[in-house]
Structure formats: C-alpha cells, structure tokens
Amino acid sequence: MCNCGKKRSDYTQQQYTTATNASTTHAQNIVTVNFQYTGKTALTVTGNITGQRYRFNYPGEVQPVDSRDAASMMAVPVLKKIILKVF
C-alpha cells in the first residue's frame, strides 16, 4: 500500500512550522524609531519599505516606526523624529 499522501502531508507541515519560526525570530530583531505627529487632525502613513501602516490619531501622538521606514517618514512634513528620554 502506498503512503504517498502521508509523506506529502508531513512535508507540508514541516515547511509551515519552519517558516513560522523564522519569521518570529526576524520580528524580534526589528529596531524602531519614534515619530511624533505635529499636524491638526489625524494621519495614516504607509511605510515605503515594509508596507506597514502607521496611524497617528491626534496631534502630539508618538508612534514607534520600523527603522527601515524612517527615511520615508522624515519626508512627511507633519512627522518629527524624536528621542524619548528614559529616567
């Protein structure tokens, strides 16, 4: 009797598990940069590298932004890169 279906199923499951673990490890290594919104209403900006959306709901709100998207965020006039001081 052929076991081809079971082998295919085992291989598919193994590939999925490996890919999931790799993306989880990568996500933990992301460096963020803080940006403050200086506009008057709300703003949604999409990062040009990651494609992630960043939503600033009110003036003065600070959001962490993936460092790969930081250059495109600095081109937005109502966003200001800030350094948070921790005491």
Secondary structure, DSSP 8 states (H G I E B T S, - for coil): ---HHHHHHHHHHHHHHHHHHHHHHHHTT--EEEEEE-SSS-EEEE-TTT--EEEE-STT-EEEEEGGGHHHHHTSTTEEEE-----
